[in-house]
Amino acid sequence: MAGLLYRVKTKMSIFAHRKTLDLLEGGYASVHRGRSHDFDDLRAYVPGDEVKDIDWKATARHGEPLVKRYIASRRHNLALLVDTGRNMAATAESGESKKDIAIMAAGALASIATQHGDVVSLIVGDEGGSRSYPSGQKDEHLERLLRVVDERIRLDAPRSDVLGLLDTVARQLTIRSLLLVVTDDVRLGDEHMRLLRRLRARHEVIWLTIGDADLMRQEGSRGPVYDVQEVAALPAYVRSNRALRGLFEEAAVQTVVDSERELRLLGITSHRIGSQADVVPGLFALLEKQRRAER
């Protein structure tokens, strides 16, 4: 069986042109501040690089912008916070499993982080509890982290508990880190906001939402469609009712709008994706938003 990390890297190249991947790497690098003055080598300029790093003499010789790359003064820490409740085993907007999209997103950013010399840790959680996995940067380490996510997200897993996941991170993670929260559409309450405010004071927090499938628009299914979070069925006759469908869609849209507004008020950058093909451009958009917000 092919490793999950290998599959992630393969899909990254399928779902994005090389230029897009370069932009994503530049976006990731630009999130972190601070560096040493030890020159390493030159590479092509990508949006997000500092203009002051451009080597103008080398640029003139080669006919394209080149930037100086420096050896990092210290390793940065990327912590993946992944919701492993059973709703993450359900279907996303694209018809794919939300679990597969979550693994793709976590693996893509983790792979780029380790290429920059950073270390990656994992915190997963659901109503059954949260668990932390230590930092590392080798491919074998990333493979183990992705397998944890793959094994924990099941239809028979406990329900999601994003609040408990955030609480665990707030209590246990003391090293300043870049936190990538991966979950689906969540209605944020006062306790979520309190914990996020606490996390934001210590860490950089970015939030990636994997969009839910519209259960009211499963035309291809004549039988009941199930909400795996509540293990409740939406019968076909309910889904055929225009008024109910309208109310359902309105509530779903409002949840998304409210969550994005609340995160924005806390200074937390968020982005919503619905497929594996959205992962690379979605992560780049997320990091670019974060970079602009820090200016």
PAGU-489719 format. One record per residue: x negated, y, z negated of N, C-alpha, C, O in turn; residue in one letter. Coordinates in steps of 0.02 Angstrom, whole numbers, plus 50000, padded with zeros to 5 digits. Example, Ala and Ser with C-alpha at 12.3 -4.5 7.8 and 13.67 -1.06 7.14 Angstrom:
2
n_X,n_Y,n_Z,ca_X,ca_Y,ca_Z,c_X,c_Y,c_Z,o_X,o_Y,o_Z,res
49340,49716,49610,49385,49775,49610,49340,49835,49610,49288,49834,49577,A .
49358,49888,49646,49316,49947,49643,49355,50002,49606,49330,50057,49598,S .
This chain:
295
n_X,n_Y,n_Z,ca_X,ca_Y,ca_Z,c_X,c_Y,c_Z,o_X,o_Y,o_Z,res
49958,49941,50000,50000,50000,50000,49956,50062,50000,49910,50068,49959,M .
49970,50109,50045,49930,50170,50050,49940,50212,49987,49995,50215,49960,A .
49886,50244,49964,49889,50285,49905,49934,50346,49916,49941,50370,49972,G .
49965,50369,49862,50010,50427,49867,49971,50489,49888,49996,50529,49927,L .
49910,50497,49862,49871,50556,49881,49853,50555,49955,49855,50607,49989,L .
49837,50496,49980,49822,50490,50052,49883,50509,50094,49877,50543,50144,Y .
49942,50486,50072,50003,50503,50108,50017,50578,50106,50038,50607,50155,R .
50003,50609,50048,50013,50681,50042,49968,50718,50091,49990,50762,50127,V .
49904,50700,50091,49856,50735,50135,49874,50724,50209,49867,50770,50249,K .
49898,50664,50226,49918,50651,50295,49978,50693,50314,49979,50722,50369,T .
50027,50698,50270,50086,50738,50284,50070,50812,50287,50102,50850,50324,K .
50022,50834,50247,50002,50904,50249,49978,50922,50320,49994,50975,50346,M .
49940,50877,50350,49915,50891,50417,49969,50885,50469,49966,50917,50522,S .
50021,50845,50456,50076,50837,50503,50123,50897,50500,50145,50922,50552,I .
50137,50920,50439,50186,50973,50430,50159,51043,50437,50198,51092,50432,F .
50094,51051,50447,50066,51118,50452,50008,51119,50500,49969,51071,50503,A .
50001,51173,50538,49943,51183,50579,49883,51198,50533,49892,51218,50476,H .
49823,51186,50559,49763,51198,50519,49761,51269,50492,49740,51280,50436,R .
49784,51316,50533,49783,51386,50512,49826,51396,50450,49808,51434,50404,K .
49884,51362,50448,49929,51369,50391,49897,51341,50328,49904,51370,50274,T .
49861,51286,50335,49827,51257,50278,49772,51303,50253,49761,51310,50193,L .
49736,51335,50300,49685,51383,50280,49716,51441,50242,49688,51464,50192,D .
49774,51464,50265,49809,51518,50230,49828,51497,50160,49823,51537,50113,L .
49851,51435,50153,49871,51410,50088,49811,51407,50041,49816,51427,49983,L .
49754,51384,50066,49694,51381,50024,49672,51452,50004,49652,51463,49947,E .
49676,51499,50051,49659,51568,50035,49707,51597,49984,49687,51634,49939,G .
49771,51579,49990,49821,51602,49942,49808,51575,49873,49816,51610,49823,G .
49788,51510,49870,49774,51480,49805,49714,51515,49772,49715,51531,49713,Y .
49661,51525,49813,49601,51557,49785,49615,51627,49760,49586,51648,49710,A .
49659,51663,49794,49671,51733,49776,49710,51740,49711,49712,51794,49681,S .
49742,51686,49688,49780,51689,49625,49732,51697,49566,49749,51730,49517,V .
49673,51665,49571,49626,51665,49516,49580,51726,49518,49556,51745,49571,H .
49570,51755,49460,49526,51813,49455,49461,51793,49422,49459,51746,49381,R .
49408,51828,49439,49343,51814,49408,49302,51765,49449,49328,51718,49477,G .
49236,51778,49452,49191,51734,49488,49120,51751,49467,49109,51800,49431,R .
49072,51710,49488,49002,51725,49474,48975,51766,49532,49011,51781,49580,S .
48912,51785,49528,48880,51822,49582,48833,51777,49621,48791,51802,49660,H .
48839,51711,49612,48795,51664,49647,48825,51648,49716,48877,51616,49721,D .
48791,51672,49768,48814,51662,49836,48810,51588,49855,48761,51555,49839,F .
48861,51564,49889,48862,51494,49910,48853,51488,49986,48802,51464,50010,D .
48904,51511,50024,48899,51508,50097,48950,51555,50128,48981,51595,50092,D .
48958,51551,50194,49007,51593,50230,49063,51549,50256,49053,51491,50272,L .
49122,51579,50261,49178,51544,50294,49221,51596,50327,49214,51656,50315,R .
49267,51572,50370,49312,51617,50406,49358,51654,50358,49382,51625,50309,A .
49371,51717,50372,49418,51757,50332,49489,51732,50340,49510,51716,50396,Y .
49526,51728,50285,49598,51712,50288,49634,51763,50246,49607,51788,50197,V .
49696,51780,50265,49735,51829,50226,49737,51810,50152,49749,51752,50135,P .
49725,51858,50110,49721,51846,50038,49650,51854,50012,49640,51864,49952,G .
49600,51848,50057,49530,51860,50036,49519,51934,50023,49552,51977,50051,D .
49471,51948,49978,49454,52017,49963,49414,52046,50022,49367,52015,50047,E .
49432,52107,50043,49396,52140,50098,49323,52151,50079,49279,52148,50123,V .
49309,52163,50015,49241,52176,49994,49196,52115,50001,49135,52121,49999,K .
49226,52056,50010,49186,51995,50019,49165,51984,50092,49127,51938,50106,D .
49190,52025,50138,49172,52016,50209,49097,52031,50219,49072,52083,50197,I .
49063,51986,50252,48993,51996,50270,48994,52028,50340,49002,51994,50390,D .
48984,52095,50342,48993,52131,50405,48939,52115,50456,48952,52114,50516,W .
48878,52101,50434,48825,52084,50481,48839,52016,50513,48833,52009,50574,K .
48858,51967,50473,48874,51901,50500,48936,51905,50544,48941,51869,50594,A .
48984,51948,50526,49044,51957,50566,49027,51984,50635,49053,51961,50685,T .
48982,52032,50637,48961,52062,50701,48926,52011,50744,48935,52010,50805,A .
48885,51966,50713,48849,51916,50752,48895,51863,50781,48884,51840,50837,R .
48946,51843,50743,48989,51788,50764,49052,51810,50799,49086,51769,50830,H .
49069,51874,50795,49128,51899,50830,49193,51884,50796,49246,51894,50825,G .
49191,51861,50734,49252,51850,50695,49237,51864,50621,49180,51856,50600,E .
49288,51886,50583,49275,51903,50512,49252,51842,50472,49283,51790,50474,P .
49197,51850,50436,49171,51799,50392,49164,51828,50322,49144,51885,50314,L .
49181,51787,50273,49176,51811,50203,49125,51770,50166,49113,51711,50181,V .
49095,51802,50117,49047,51768,50073,49086,51727,50022,49134,51750,49992,K .
49064,51665,50013,49095,51622,49963,49046,51615,49905,48987,51602,49915,R .
49072,51622,49845,49030,51621,49786,49045,51558,49744,49100,51531,49747,Y .
48995,51537,49707,49005,51481,49662,49046,51506,49603,49030,51557,49573,I .
49098,51470,49586,49142,51492,49532,49105,51495,49466,49065,51451,49450,A .
49119,51547,49428,49086,51555,49363,49113,51505,49312,49079,51487,49264,S .
49174,51483,49323,49204,51432,49280,49260,51398,49317,49288,51425,49365,R .
49276,51338,49295,49330,51302,49327,49397,51330,49303,49405,51346,49244,R .
49444,51334,49348,49511,51353,49328,49552,51290,49314,49532,51234,49334,H .
49607,51299,49281,49649,51243,49262,49718,51250,49295,49752,51300,49287,N .
49736,51198,49332,49803,51194,49361,49842,51141,49323,49821,51083,49320,L .
49898,51160,49294,49941,51113,49259,50005,51103,49298,50041,51151,49312,A .
50019,51041,49316,50080,51024,49352,50134,51006,49301,50126,50958,49263,L .
50188,51044,49300,50244,51030,49255,50301,51002,49298,50334,51040,49334,L .
50312,50938,49294,50359,50905,49339,50419,50877,49300,50411,50837,49254,V .
50477,50899,49320,50540,50872,49293,50547,50801,49320,50551,50790,49381,D .
50550,50751,49275,50556,50681,49297,50623,50651,49277,50630,50590,49273,T .
50674,50694,49266,50741,50669,49252,50771,50634,49313,50746,50642,49369,G .
50824,50597,49302,50851,50556,49357,50880,50597,49414,50887,50571,49470,R .
50897,50661,49402,50922,50702,49457,50868,50714,49509,50884,50730,49567,N .
50804,50706,49490,50750,50714,49538,50743,50653,49584,50703,50653,49631,M .
50781,50601,49570,50783,50542,49614,50839,50548,49664,50849,50504,49706,A .
50877,50602,49659,50934,50611,49704,50912,50641,49771,50852,50646,49785,A .
50961,50660,49811,50948,50683,49879,50940,50759,49880,50977,50796,49848,T .
50891,50782,49919,50880,50853,49929,50921,50879,49987,50957,50840,50019,A .
50915,50943,50002,50953,50974,50057,50940,50939,50123,50985,50934,50165,E .
50878,50915,50133,50859,50885,50197,50883,50814,50205,50879,50786,50260,S .
50908,50785,50151,50927,50714,50153,50871,50670,50127,50881,50610,50118,G .
50812,50698,50115,50756,50661,50086,50765,50656,50010,50806,50692,49981,E .
50726,50612,49980,50727,50607,49907,50690,50667,49878,50636,50686,49901,S .
50719,50697,49826,50686,50752,49792,50620,50729,49761,50573,50768,49755,K .
50617,50665,49741,50555,50639,49714,50498,50643,49765,50442,50663,49748,K .
50512,50624,49827,50460,50626,49878,50435,50697,49891,50376,50709,49902,D .
50482,50745,49888,50463,50815,49898,50421,50840,49839,50373,50877,49849,I .
50441,50820,49778,50404,50840,49718,50332,50813,49720,50285,50849,49704,A .
50325,50750,49740,50258,50720,49745,50216,50756,49798,50157,50768,49788,I .
50248,50772,49854,50213,50808,49907,50189,50876,49882,50132,50895,49894,M .
50233,50912,49848,50215,50980,49824,50160,50977,49772,50111,51014,49776,A .
50168,50933,49722,50118,50927,49669,50051,50904,49698,49999,50930,49680,A .
50054,50854,49742,49992,50827,49771,49957,50877,49815,49896,50881,49815,G .
49995,50917,49854,49965,50965,49899,49926,51019,49860,49868,51033,49876,A .
49958,51048,49810,49924,51100,49772,49867,51072,49731,49815,51104,49724,L .
49876,51012,49704,49823,50980,49665,49762,50967,49709,49705,50977,49687,A .
49774,50943,49770,49719,50929,49816,49679,50993,49832,49618,50992,49833,S .
49715,51047,49845,49682,51110,49861,49644,51136,49799,49589,51162,49806,I .
49673,51128,49740,49640,51151,49679,49573,51116,49669,49523,51148,49653,A .
49572,51050,49677,49510,51013,49666,49458,51030,49719,49398,51028,49705,T .
49480,51046,49780,49433,51067,49832,49398,51133,49813,49343,51147,49835,Q .
49432,51173,49771,49403,51236,49747,49364,51226,49683,49341,51274,49653,H .
49356,51163,49661,49318,51150,49600,49358,51154,49536,49329,51152,49482,G .
49424,51161,49542,49466,51167,49482,49488,51099,49458,49483,51049,49493,D .
49514,51097,49397,49538,51035,49367,49614,51036,49363,49645,51089,49359,V .
49644,50977,49365,49717,50971,49368,49741,50925,49313,49715,50870,49303,V .
49792,50948,49277,49825,50906,49226,49899,50900,49243,49923,50933,49289,S .
49933,50857,49207,50004,50843,49220,50043,50839,49156,50021,50808,49107,L .
50101,50871,49155,50149,50863,49100,50216,50846,49131,50241,50884,49173,I .
50244,50790,49113,50308,50767,49140,50358,50763,49083,50339,50754,49025,V .
50422,50768,49099,50471,50765,49045,50543,50755,49068,50561,50774,49124,G .
50582,50724,49024,50654,50715,49033,50684,50707,48963,50649,50719,48914,D .
50747,50687,48958,50778,50682,48892,50747,50626,48850,50757,50624,48790,E .
50709,50582,48882,50674,50530,48845,50610,50554,48813,50579,50518,48774,G .
50591,50616,48827,50531,50645,48798,50482,50669,48852,50491,50656,48911,G .
50432,50705,48830,50381,50732,48875,50314,50699,48860,50302,50676,48804,S .
50271,50696,48911,50205,50667,48902,50154,50706,48943,50168,50727,48999,R .
50095,50716,48914,50042,50753,48946,49986,50706,48968,49972,50657,48935,S .
49955,50723,49025,49899,50685,49051,49841,50733,49061,49850,50788,49086,Y .
49780,50713,49039,49724,50759,49037,49700,50783,49105,49720,50756,49157,P .
49656,50832,49104,49630,50863,49165,49577,50819,49199,49542,50781,49166,S .
49573,50826,49264,49522,50792,49304,49522,50822,49373,49564,50864,49389,G .
49474,50801,49415,49471,50829,49482,49453,50779,49537,49450,50798,49595,Q .
49442,50717,49519,49427,50667,49570,49491,50642,49602,49545,50646,49573,K .
49485,50616,49663,49543,50590,49698,49577,50534,49659,49639,50529,49659,D .
49537,50493,49625,49567,50438,49586,49610,50466,49530,49662,50437,49513,E .
49589,50521,49501,49629,50553,49448,49695,50580,49475,49747,50570,49445,H .
49692,50615,49533,49753,50642,49563,49800,50585,49582,49861,50592,49575,L .
49773,50530,49607,49815,50473,49625,49852,50447,49564,49912,50431,49569,E .
49818,50442,49507,49851,50419,49446,49908,50466,49425,49961,50444,49404,R .
49896,50532,49431,49947,50581,49412,50009,50574,49456,50065,50576,49432,L .
49998,50567,49521,50054,50561,49568,50092,50496,49556,50153,50494,49564,L .
50057,50444,49537,50091,50380,49523,50134,50385,49460,50186,50352,49454,R .
50112,50425,49412,50153,50437,49352,50219,50468,49372,50272,50445,49350,V .
50217,50519,49415,50278,50552,49438,50322,50502,49476,50382,50500,49465,V .
50291,50463,49519,50328,50415,49560,50362,50362,49517,50419,50343,49531,D .
50329,50339,49466,50357,50286,49423,50410,50312,49375,50456,50275,49357,E .
50404,50374,49353,50451,50400,49303,50517,50423,49335,50569,50418,49303,R .
50515,50448,49396,50576,50472,49427,50614,50414,49457,50595,50387,49509,I .
50668,50394,49424,50709,50337,49446,50782,50355,49434,50798,50399,49393,R .
50826,50321,49470,50897,50333,49460,50921,50311,49390,50972,50336,49366,L .
50884,50266,49358,50902,50244,49290,50861,50280,49236,50862,50260,49178,D .
50826,50333,49256,50787,50372,49207,50834,50415,49165,50892,50425,49184,A .
50811,50440,49109,50852,50487,49069,50867,50550,49109,50836,50563,49161,P .
50914,50590,49085,50931,50652,49118,50874,50702,49112,50830,50695,49070,R .
50877,50753,49154,50826,50805,49151,50830,50845,49086,50883,50853,49057,S .
50772,50869,49065,50768,50912,49006,50712,50962,49017,50658,50955,48988,D .
50724,51011,49059,50673,51061,49074,50655,51101,49012,50598,51121,49003,V .
50705,51112,48969,50692,51148,48906,50641,51111,48864,50594,51142,48838,L .
50649,51046,48857,50602,51006,48818,50533,51006,48850,50482,51007,48814,G .
50530,51004,48916,50466,51005,48952,50429,51070,48938,50370,51070,48923,L .
50465,51126,48943,50434,51191,48931,50411,51198,48858,50359,51227,48844,L .
50450,51171,48812,50433,51174,48741,50368,51135,48728,50325,51159,48690,D .
50361,51077,48759,50300,51037,48751,50239,51075,48775,50187,51076,48742,T .
50246,51107,48833,50190,51145,48861,50173,51204,48817,50114,51218,48805,V .
50223,51239,48792,50212,51297,48749,50175,51278,48685,50134,51317,48660,A .
50189,51218,48659,50158,51197,48597,50089,51167,48607,50045,51174,48564,R .
50079,51132,48663,50018,51091,48671,49964,51122,48715,49905,51109,48704,Q .
49983,51161,48765,49934,51185,48813,49905,51252,48789,49937,51304,48793,L .
49844,51249,48765,49812,51308,48737,49763,51341,48786,49747,51400,48780,T .
49738,51302,48834,49691,51330,48884,49729,51369,48936,49778,51344,48964,I .
49707,51430,48949,49741,51471,49000,49741,51435,49067,49689,51412,49090,R .
49800,51429,49097,49807,51389,49157,49855,51421,49207,49893,51467,49190,S .
49852,51397,49268,49904,51412,49317,49954,51355,49312,49937,51297,49325,L .
50016,51371,49295,50068,51320,49287,50113,51318,49349,50141,51368,49369,L .
50118,51259,49379,50166,51249,49433,50224,51208,49406,50216,51148,49391,L .
50282,51239,49399,50342,51203,49376,50380,51177,49437,50397,51215,49482,V .
50392,51111,49438,50428,51080,49493,50492,51049,49465,50490,51002,49426,V .
50549,51076,49486,50613,51050,49464,50664,51063,49519,50647,51087,49573,T .
50727,51046,49505,50779,51062,49554,50819,51122,49529,50797,51156,49483,D .
50877,51134,49558,50916,51193,49538,50937,51188,49465,50975,51144,49446,D .
50911,51234,49425,50922,51233,49352,50956,51298,49332,50937,51352,49354,V .
51007,51292,49290,51039,51351,49261,51000,51371,49199,51000,51334,49149,R .
50966,51428,49201,50923,51449,49146,50963,51484,49091,51002,51529,49105,L .
50953,51462,49030,50987,51492,48973,50939,51533,48931,50881,51543,48949,G .
50963,51556,48874,50923,51599,48830,50861,51563,48805,50808,51594,48799,D .
50867,51499,48788,50810,51461,48762,50757,51452,48816,50697,51455,48802,E .
50779,51439,48878,50731,51435,48934,50692,51501,48939,50631,51501,48946,H .
50728,51556,48935,50697,51622,48943,50647,51635,48886,50594,51664,48897,M .
50665,51615,48826,50620,51626,48769,50555,51588,48779,50501,51616,48768,R .
50559,51525,48799,50499,51485,48809,50458,51510,48868,50397,51511,48865,L .
50492,51530,48921,50456,51555,48980,50420,51620,48964,50365,51633,48989,L .
50451,51662,48923,50419,51724,48902,50355,51709,48862,50304,51742,48870,R .
50360,51658,48820,50302,51638,48781,50246,51609,48826,50187,51624,48816,R .
50265,51569,48874,50216,51540,48920,50185,51594,48964,50125,51592,48978,L .
50226,51641,48986,50202,51694,49031,50150,51738,48996,50107,51766,49029,R .
50153,51743,48930,50106,51785,48894,50036,51754,48894,49987,51790,48886,A .
50031,51688,48902,49967,51654,48899,49943,51629,48967,49883,51629,48981,R .
49990,51609,49010,49973,51576,49073,50001,51614,49133,50042,51659,49126,H .
49976,51594,49193,50008,51615,49255,50060,51561,49271,50043,51501,49272,E .
50122,51580,49283,50175,51531,49294,50206,51542,49363,50227,51598,49380,V .
50209,51489,49403,50244,51491,49467,50295,51434,49467,50283,51381,49439,I .
50352,51446,49499,50409,51401,49492,50432,51379,49562,50450,51420,49604,W .
50431,51314,49573,50453,51285,49638,50516,51245,49627,50517,51195,49591,L .
50570,51267,49660,50634,51232,49656,50645,51189,49718,50636,51211,49774,T .
50666,51127,49706,50685,51083,49761,50761,51084,49765,50796,51061,49719,I .
50787,51111,49820,50858,51123,49826,50900,51059,49825,50883,51010,49857,G .
50956,51062,49789,51003,51005,49786,51039,50996,49853,51050,51044,49889,D .
51056,50935,49867,51101,50922,49923,51170,50947,49906,51190,50947,49847,A .
51208,50968,49956,51277,50991,49945,51322,50929,49943,51339,50901,49995,D .
51343,50910,49883,51383,50850,49875,51452,50857,49907,51485,50807,49922,L .
51474,50919,49918,51540,50929,49947,51539,50924,50023,51591,50927,50055,M .
51479,50917,50052,51474,50915,50124,51440,50850,50148,51401,50852,50195,R .
51456,50796,50117,51431,50731,50138,51481,50698,50184,51512,50647,50167,Q .
51489,50727,50245,51541,50703,50290,51532,50631,50311,51580,50596,50328,E .
51469,50609,50311,51456,50541,50335,51476,50488,50286,51474,50428,50303,G .
51495,50506,50226,51513,50457,50175,51588,50460,50160,51614,50512,50140,S .
51621,50404,50172,51694,50402,50161,51711,50387,50088,51765,50405,50064,R .
51665,50355,50053,51677,50339,49983,51655,50395,49937,51639,50450,49961,G .
51653,50382,49872,51631,50433,49824,51558,50450,49833,51517,50407,49851,P .
51541,50513,49820,51472,50535,49819,51455,50551,49746,51494,50583,49711,V .
51397,50527,49723,51382,50531,49651,51334,50587,49634,51285,50600,49669,Y .
51349,50620,49578,51303,50666,49546,51263,50624,49497,51289,50604,49445,D .
51199,50610,49513,51161,50563,49472,51144,50592,49404,51131,50554,49357,V .
51143,50658,49397,51128,50688,49332,51182,50669,49281,51166,50650,49225,Q .
51245,50675,49301,51300,50660,49255,51331,50591,49268,51377,50571,49232,E .
51305,50555,49317,51332,50490,49338,51407,50496,49348,51446,50457,49322,V .
51427,50546,49387,51498,50558,49400,51508,50561,49475,51466,50586,49512,A .
51565,50535,49498,51579,50532,49570,51623,50591,49591,51666,50614,49554,A .
51611,50613,49653,51654,50662,49685,51691,50626,49740,51663,50613,49793,L .
51755,50608,49728,51792,50569,49778,51799,50607,49844,51795,50668,49846,P .
51808,50569,49898,51813,50599,49965,51870,50649,49970,51864,50700,50003,A .
51927,50635,49936,51984,50680,49942,51970,50747,49909,51998,50798,49929,Y .
51928,50748,49858,51909,50811,49826,51864,50851,49873,51871,50912,49879,V .
51819,50816,49906,51772,50850,49951,51806,50876,50014,51780,50920,50048,R .
51864,50849,50029,51900,50872,50089,51944,50933,50074,51973,50962,50120,S .
51949,50953,50011,51989,51010,49991,51949,51074,50002,51899,51085,49969,N .
51972,51117,50049,51935,51177,50067,51926,51224,50007,51873,51253,49998,R .
51978,51232,49968,51974,51278,49911,51921,51256,49861,51881,51296,49836,A .
51921,51190,49846,51872,51164,49799,51802,51168,49827,51754,51183,49790,L .
51795,51155,49891,51729,51160,49922,51703,51232,49919,51644,51243,49906,R .
51747,51279,49930,51727,51349,49926,51704,51368,49856,51653,51403,49849,G .
51741,51346,49805,51722,51361,49736,51656,51328,49718,51614,51358,49684,L .
51646,51266,49741,51585,51230,49726,51525,51266,49757,51473,51275,49725,F .
51532,51285,49820,51477,51319,49855,51462,51386,49823,51404,51406,49816,E .
51514,51422,49803,51504,51487,49770,51466,51479,49705,51421,51519,49690,E .
51483,51428,49666,51449,51416,49602,51377,51396,49613,51332,51418,49576,A .
51364,51355,49665,51296,51333,49679,51252,51392,49699,51195,51398,49677,A .
51279,51434,49742,51241,51493,49764,51227,51539,49706,51172,51567,49700,V .
51277,51548,49662,51268,51593,49604,51214,51568,49557,51177,51607,49529,Q .
51210,51501,49548,51158,51472,49506,51089,51489,49532,51044,51507,49494,T .
51081,51483,49598,51016,51498,49629,50999,51572,49621,50943,51589,49601,V .
51047,51615,49635,51036,51688,49630,51019,51707,49558,50972,51746,49546,V .
51056,51681,49510,51045,51698,49440,50976,51675,49416,50941,51711,49382,D .
50957,51614,49435,50892,51587,49414,50835,51628,49442,50788,51645,49407,S .
50839,51645,49507,50786,51685,49538,50781,51754,49505,50726,51780,49495,E .
50838,51783,49487,50838,51849,49455,50806,51845,49386,50765,51887,49368,R .
50825,51794,49347,50797,51787,49280,50722,51776,49281,50685,51805,49241,E .
50699,51734,49328,50627,51722,49333,50590,51786,49355,50535,51800,49330,L .
50619,51822,49401,50589,51884,49424,50582,51935,49368,50532,51970,49363,R .
50632,51939,49324,50630,51985,49268,50574,51968,49220,50547,52012,49186,L .
50556,51904,49217,50502,51882,49173,50433,51889,49207,50382,51876,49175,L .
50433,51909,49270,50370,51912,49306,50346,51846,49331,50286,51837,49343,G .
50392,51798,49338,50374,51731,49362,50395,51725,49435,50453,51735,49452,I .
50348,51708,49477,50361,51701,49548,50393,51634,49562,50372,51583,49536,T .
50445,51634,49604,50481,51572,49618,50493,51565,49693,50494,51615,49730,S .
50504,51504,49714,50520,51490,49784,50561,51426,49786,50554,51383,49742,H .
50604,51420,49836,50649,51362,49842,50637,51328,49909,50635,51360,49961,R .
50628,51262,49907,50618,51223,49968,50669,51166,49970,50699,51148,49920,I .
50678,51137,50030,50728,51085,50037,50704,51023,50072,50743,50976,50083,G .
50639,51020,50092,50613,50962,50128,50538,50957,50120,50506,51004,50097,S .
50510,50900,50140,50438,50892,50138,50404,50939,50188,50349,50964,50176,Q .
50437,50952,50244,50409,50997,50294,50404,51068,50267,50364,51108,50293,A .
50444,51085,50216,50442,51152,50186,50385,51161,50136,50371,51217,50115,D .
50353,51106,50116,50307,51109,50059,50248,51156,50072,50235,51201,50032,V .
50211,51145,50127,50151,51186,50138,50169,51260,50148,50140,51302,50113,V .
50215,51277,50194,50233,51348,50200,50265,51374,50137,50257,51433,50121,P .
50301,51332,50100,50332,51354,50038,50282,51370,49984,50288,51420,49948,G .
50230,51328,49977,50178,51341,49928,50139,51404,49947,50121,51444,49903,L .
50126,51413,50012,50091,51473,50032,50132,51535,50016,50106,51584,49990,F .
50197,51533,50030,50241,51589,50015,50242,51603,49940,50242,51660,49918,A .
50242,51550,49901,50243,51557,49828,50180,51591,49803,50183,51637,49762,L .
50122,51568,49827,50058,51597,49805,50049,51668,49831,50020,51711,49797,L .
50075,51681,49892,50070,51748,49919,50113,51796,49878,50092,51853,49865,E .
50172,51775,49858,50215,51816,49814,50179,51830,49748,50180,51886,49723,K .
50147,51778,49721,50111,51786,49658,50053,51835,49665,50042,51877,49620,Q .
50017,51831,49720,49961,51876,49731,49985,51948,49735,49955,51993,49705,R .
50039,51959,49772,50066,52027,49780,50092,52054,49713,50085,52113,49698,R .
50122,52009,49674,50150,52031,49609,50095,52052,49561,50106,52094,49517,A .
50035,52023,49568,49980,52039,49522,49944,52103,49540,49903,52126,49501,E .
49960,52132,49597,49925,52193,49618,49945,52252,49573,49921,52307,49583,R .
